[in-house]
Amino acid sequence: MKKLAVVYLSLIVFTGTAFPAENLGNMFKNQDYDEIIGILQNVPEQRLSAEELLYLGFSMLMTGNYKKGERLLRLSFQKKPLPETGKILAEIYFSRRNYQKVIEIYKKLGRHVPDEVKLLTALSYRALNKNETAKSIAEQIKNPELKLKTGLPVKTVKVFSTIQYDSNPLFIPEDEFKETFGGWMINTGFKYSAISRNSSWGVKTFVSYQINRDNRFLDYISLSPFYERKSDDKTITLSPYYIYTDDSSYILGFQTGLKGFSLFSTSFTAGGEINLETSSKNALYAKINSKIKDILVSVLYKNFASFPDKIAVKTVLTLKRNITEVAVFITPYLNMRYYTDGSRNIIPGCSVIVEKSLSNLTKISTELRYEKGFGSGSLEDNYSRYVAGLTFSGSF
């Protein structure tokens, strides 16, 4: 870190140029606040650009030097009203109920106002009893989650489309004993939601089709209406669903869920299924999800009418890293499945996703996944699967 600071000062003194802006930007995205402070804190403030003052000021805030950090952010905004700087200052002023300062930030940003600043400005006008102005600004917010915080109802449509190669697709785990057909696939789906402050309802669907198969029907279709109700930071979900596969499974199901527990972000789901093709696979099930920081643990128990009952445990660790303009998610996971007939298997795997935002509401991503199974009993012990795909997704 000291070496970087010396190099930076040398560039300033002898060449008049600064530390490469993209390097500081990457360090800022990766939350390397101590490194940023080490590089910039000894440089005269008048020599720092608005971006550098933003990086240094926010780094000071995040490391506990609130007074100097806020002063540097104000200086950055005076030099150039950057949207990111305005967002941070608006949050500071709003937390102090300094609503006029929030409104000033909104006006100085002109046409480049982030949705976060629009939200705080709308709430500031409402606090000043200027409700019509507050509503007018709230309606400009594009992010549905932020618009919802203003009290306005929103309607959203989320869509995605993926082309991928899957060496061993298994749409329904209970059909894993049947022959699978690996190859190129097109997956697509959408979710329509009508959301108010305390509830939401809508429908979601998923469709998959294997390109290299000469089949007359789509390989997999799921359709699920849903209703959610929020109360005291908890959410109750009710959702019937229908599943069709070209592998002779037709399922009607219903599930209810409860999430929002502060204990490890725990959620509970319970439901039942009627298999219209094979009554032995009619089932009741219960599932618990708990998340501790970046680790998700899921436990499922499924009781079938006359098919071996199943206990499935899944542990997922997700690591995220921002590299320039993309985000990289590395997700190692471990699936363990046990059946009452004595069959069991352990499936370790890893997924790598590289994601790039095309706009605030759209993104494109690539995924590479590999997993290898080790089983006993009636489960095959040479199971393996690899997946490569490209996905476009967006919200409207």
C-alpha positions in Angstrom: 0.0 0.0 0.0 2.8 2.4 0.8 4.5 1.6 -2.5 1.3 2.5 -4.3 1.1 5.8 -2.4 4.7 6.7 -3.4 4.0 5.9 -7.0 0.9 8.0 -6.9 2.6 11.0 -5.4 5.5 10.7 -7.9 3.0 10.8 -10.8 1.4 13.9 -9.4 4.7 15.8 -8.8 6.6 14.8 -11.9 3.9 14.3 -14.6 0.9 16.0 -13.3 -1.2 12.9 -13.8 -3.1 10.9 -11.2 -3.3 7.3 -10.3 -5.2 5.5 -13.1 -8.9 6.3 -12.5 -10.0 2.8 -13.5 -7.7 1.3 -10.8 -9.2 3.4 -8.1 -12.7 2.7 -9.4 -12.0 -1.1 -9.2 -10.6 -0.7 -5.7 -13.7 1.2 -4.7 -16.1 -1.4 -6.1 -14.2 -4.1 -4.3 -14.4 -2.1 -1.0 -10.7 -1.8 -0.6 -11.1 1.3 1.6 -7.9 1.2 3.5 -5.9 1.0 0.3 -7.7 4.0 -1.1 -7.0 6.0 2.0 -3.4 5.0 1.9 -3.1 6.2 -1.7 -5.1 9.5 -1.5 -5.0 10.9 2.0 -1.7 12.7 1.7 -2.5 14.3 -1.7 -3.5 18.0 -1.5 -7.3 18.1 -1.7 -7.2 20.7 -4.5 -5.4 18.3 -6.7 -7.9 15.5 -6.3 -10.7 15.2 -8.9 -14.4 14.9 -7.9 -14.2 11.1 -8.4 -11.1 10.8 -6.2 -12.7 12.9 -3.5 -15.7 10.6 -3.6 -13.6 7.5 -3.2 -11.6 9.0 -0.4 -14.6 10.6 1.4 -16.7 7.4 1.3 -13.6 5.3 2.4 -13.2 7.7 5.4 -16.9 7.2 6.3 -16.6 3.4 6.0 -13.5 3.3 8.3 -15.0 5.5 11.0 -13.8 9.0 10.1 -17.3 10.5 9.6 -16.5 14.2 9.9 -13.7 14.3 7.4 -15.5 11.8 5.1 -18.6 14.0 4.9 -16.6 17.1 4.3 -14.7 15.5 1.4 -18.0 14.3 -0.1 -19.4 17.8 0.0 -16.2 19.1 -1.7 -16.5 16.4 -4.4 -20.2 17.4 -5.0 -19.2 21.1 -5.3 -16.5 20.2 -7.9 -18.9 18.0 -9.9 -22.3 16.8 -8.9 -21.8 13.1 -9.5 -24.9 10.9 -9.0 -23.1 8.5 -6.7 -21.9 11.4 -4.5 -25.4 12.9 -4.4 -26.9 9.6 -3.4 -24.5 9.3 -0.4 -25.1 12.9 0.7 -28.8 12.6 0.3 -28.8 9.6 2.6 -26.8 11.5 5.2 -29.0 14.5 5.1 -32.2 12.5 5.1 -31.1 10.5 8.2 -30.8 13.9 10.0 -34.2 15.1 8.7 -32.5 17.9 6.8 -35.1 17.6 4.0 -34.2 20.9 2.3 -30.6 19.7 1.7 -32.0 16.5 0.1 -34.1 18.6 -2.2 -31.1 20.7 -3.1 -29.1 17.5 -4.0 -32.0 16.4 -6.2 -32.2 19.8 -8.1 -28.4 20.0 -8.6 -28.2 16.6 -10.2 -30.6 17.7 -12.9 -31.3 14.9 -15.4 -28.9 12.4 -13.8 -30.8 11.7 -10.6 -30.5 8.1 -9.3 -33.7 6.4 -8.2 -32.4 6.4 -4.6 -32.2 10.2 -4.6 -35.7 10.4 -6.1 -37.0 8.2 -3.3 -35.5 10.3 -0.6 -36.6 13.5 -2.3 -40.2 12.3 -2.5 -40.2 11.3 1.1 -38.6 14.7 2.0 -41.4 16.6 0.2 -44.0 14.4 1.9 -42.4 15.2 5.3 -42.8 18.9 4.4 -46.5 18.3 3.6 -46.0 18.8 -0.2 -47.8 15.6 -1.2 -48.5 16.5 -4.8 -44.8 17.2 -5.5 -43.8 14.1 -3.6 -46.2 12.0 -5.8 -44.9 13.5 -9.0 -41.3 12.6 -8.1 -42.2 9.2 -6.9 -43.8 8.4 -10.2 -40.5 9.0 -11.9 -38.8 6.2 -10.1 -38.1 3.2 -12.4 -36.9 0.7 -9.8 -40.1 -1.0 -8.6 -38.7 -1.9 -5.1 -37.8 1.8 -4.5 -41.1 3.1 -5.9 -42.9 0.7 -3.6 -41.3 2.5 -0.6 -43.0 5.7 -1.5 -46.4 4.0 -1.0 -47.3 3.8 -4.7 -48.4 0.4 -6.0 -46.3 -1.1 -8.8 -46.6 -3.8 -11.5 -43.5 -5.6 -12.7 -42.6 -8.2 -15.3 -39.3 -10.1 -15.0 -38.3 -12.2 -18.0 -35.3 -14.3 -18.8 -34.1 -16.5 -21.7 -31.2 -19.0 -21.6 -29.5 -21.1 -24.2 -27.4 -23.8 -22.6 -25.8 -27.2 -23.0 -26.8 -29.6 -20.3 -25.2 -33.0 -20.3 -27.7 -34.5 -17.9 -30.9 -32.5 -17.3 -33.1 -33.7 -14.5 -36.3 -31.6 -14.3 -37.9 -33.6 -11.4 -35.6 -35.3 -8.9 -38.0 -38.2 -8.6 -37.5 -39.0 -12.3 -33.7 -39.4 -11.9 -34.0 -43.2 -12.4 -35.2 -42.6 -16.0 -33.1 -42.0 -19.0 -32.1 -38.4 -19.6 -31.3 -36.7 -22.9 -28.4 -34.3 -22.7 -27.9 -31.6 -25.3 -28.7 -28.0 -26.2 -31.7 -26.4 -24.5 -33.7 -23.2 -24.5 -35.1 -22.1 -21.2 -37.4 -19.1 -20.8 -39.7 -17.7 -18.2 -41.4 -14.7 -16.8 -42.9 -13.5 -13.5 -45.7 -10.9 -13.4 -46.2 -9.2 -10.0 -48.7 -6.6 -8.8 -47.3 -5.2 -5.6 -48.6 -3.0 -2.9 -47.1 -2.0 0.4 -48.3 -5.1 2.4 -49.1 -7.7 -0.3 -48.4 -8.9 -3.8 -49.9 -11.3 -6.3 -49.1 -12.6 -9.7 -48.0 -15.6 -11.8 -44.7 -17.1 -12.8 -43.9 -19.7 -15.4 -40.9 -21.6 -16.7 -40.6 -23.4 -20.0 -37.7 -25.6 -21.3 -37.2 -27.2 -24.7 -34.4 -29.5 -25.9 -33.3 -28.5 -29.4 -31.7 -31.8 -30.4 -34.7 -34.0 -29.5 -37.4 -34.9 -32.0 -40.2 -34.6 -29.6 -43.7 -33.1 -30.2 -44.0 -31.4 -26.9 -42.0 -29.0 -24.7 -39.8 -30.9 -22.3 -40.9 -29.0 -19.1 -43.6 -26.5 -18.2 -44.4 -25.0 -14.8 -47.1 -22.5 -14.1 -47.6 -21.0 -10.6 -50.0 -18.2 -9.5 -48.9 -16.8 -6.1 -50.1 -14.5 -3.3 -47.8 -12.9 -0.7 -48.8 -11.0 2.5 -46.3 -9.1 4.6 -46.8 -8.5 8.3 -44.3 -7.4 11.0 -41.3 -8.0 8.6 -42.6 -11.5 7.9 -44.0 -12.8 4.6 -46.6 -15.5 4.1 -46.7 -17.0 0.6 -49.5 -19.2 -0.9 -48.9 -20.8 -4.3 -50.7 -23.5 -6.3 -48.7 -24.9 -9.2 -48.8 -27.2 -12.2 -45.9 -29.1 -13.7 -45.7 -31.0 -17.0 -42.8 -32.9 -18.4 -42.4 -34.9 -21.5 -41.1 -37.7 -19.3 -44.6 -38.7 -18.1 -44.9 -36.6 -15.0 -47.9 -34.4 -14.5 -48.1 -32.7 -11.1 -50.6 -30.5 -9.3 -49.2 -29.0 -6.2 -49.8 -26.4 -3.5 -47.3 -24.8 -1.1 -47.3 -22.2 1.6 -44.3 -20.5 3.0 -43.2 -18.2 5.9 -40.0 -16.2 5.7 -38.5 -13.2 7.5 -37.2 -14.7 10.7 -34.2 -12.9 12.0 -32.6 -16.1 13.2 -30.2 -16.9 10.4 -32.7 -15.5 7.8 -34.8 -18.6 8.2 -37.8 -19.5 6.0 -40.2 -22.5 6.1 -42.1 -24.0 3.2 -44.7 -26.9 3.3 -46.9 -28.3 0.6 -48.3 -31.3 -1.2 -48.4 -32.8 -4.7 -50.6 -35.0 -6.7 -48.8 -36.8 -9.5 -51.5 -37.4 -12.2 -49.4 -40.1 -13.9 -48.1 -42.1 -11.0 -50.1 -42.1 -7.8 -47.2 -43.7 -5.9 -45.4 -40.3 -6.2 -48.2 -38.3 -4.5 -46.3 -36.5 -1.8 -46.3 -34.1 1.2 -43.2 -32.1 1.9 -41.6 -29.6 4.2 -38.5 -27.5 3.7 -36.3 -25.2 5.8 -33.9 -22.6 4.4 -31.4 -20.8 6.6 -28.8 -18.3 5.5 -25.8 -17.3 7.5 -23.8 -14.6 5.7 -22.9 -16.2 2.4 -23.8 -19.7 3.3 -27.3 -21.2 2.5 -28.4 -24.4 4.1 -31.6 -26.1 2.9 -33.2 -29.3 4.3 -36.1 -31.0 2.5 -38.2 -33.9 3.7 -40.6 -35.4 1.2 -43.1 -38.2 2.1 -44.4 -40.1 -0.9 -47.5 -42.3 -1.0 -45.6 -45.5 -1.8 -42.3 -44.3 -3.2 -39.2 -44.2 -0.9 -39.3 -41.0 1.2 -36.5 -38.6 0.6 -34.4 -36.3 2.8 -32.3 -33.8 0.8 -29.7 -31.5 2.3 -28.1 -28.8 0.3 -25.3 -26.4 1.4 -24.3 -23.5 -0.8 -21.5 -21.0 -0.4 -21.7 -17.9 -2.8 -18.6 -15.7 -3.2 -19.0 -12.5 -5.2 -16.3 -10.3 -6.7 -16.5 -7.2 -8.9 -14.0 -7.1 -11.7 -14.2 -3.8 -13.7 -17.7 -3.8 -15.2 -18.7 -7.4 -14.4 -19.6 -9.3 -11.2 -18.3 -12.9 -10.7 -20.2 -15.3 -8.5 -18.4 -18.5 -7.5 -20.8 -20.9 -5.9 -19.5 -24.3 -4.5 -22.3 -26.5 -3.2 -22.9 -29.9 -1.8 -26.2 -31.9 -2.3 -26.9 -35.0 -0.1 -29.9 -37.1 -0.7 -31.2 -40.1 1.3 -34.1 -42.4 0.6 -35.8 -44.8 3.0 -35.0 -47.7 0.8 -31.3 -47.2 1.7 -30.2 -45.4 -1.4 -28.2 -42.3 -1.0 -25.8 -40.0 -2.9 -23.5 -37.1 -2.4 -23.2 -34.6 -5.2 -20.5 -31.9 -4.8 -20.4 -29.2 -7.5 -19.4 -25.7 -8.4 -21.0 -22.9 -10.5 -19.2 -19.9 -11.9 -21.4 -17.0 -13.2 -20.1 -13.9 -14.8 -22.7 -11.1 -14.9 -22.8 -7.7 -16.6 -25.5 -5.1 -16.2 -26.6 -3.6 -19.5 -28.8 -1.1 -17.7 -30.5 -0.7 -14.3 -33.1 -3.3 -15.2 -31.3 -5.7 -17.7 -28.3 -7.9 -17.5 -26.5 -10.6 -19.3 -24.7 -13.5 -17.7 -22.8 -16.7 -18.6 -22.6 -19.8 -16.4 -20.3 -22.8 -16.2 -21.4 -25.6 -13.8 -20.0 -29.0 -13.0 -21.1 -31.6 -10.5 -20.2 -35.2 -9.8 -22.3 -37.7 -7.8 -21.3 -40.6 -5.6 -24.1 -43.0 -4.8 -25.2 -46.3 -3.3 -28.2 -48.5 -3.5 -30.4 -47.9 -6.5 -28.7 -44.5 -7.2 -26.0 -44.6 -9.9 -22.5 -44.0 -8.6 -21.1 -42.5 -11.8 -23.5 -39.6 -12.1 -21.9 -36.4 -13.5 -23.3 -33.2 -15.1 -21.8 -30.2 -16.8 -23.7 -27.1 -17.9 -22.7 -24.1 -20.0 -25.2 -21.3 -20.7 -25.8 -17.7 -21.7 -28.7 -15.8 -20.1 -30.4 -12.5 -20.8 -32.8 -11.2 -18.1 -34.6 -8.0 -17.5 -37.4 -6.2 -15.6 -40.0 -4.0 -17.1 
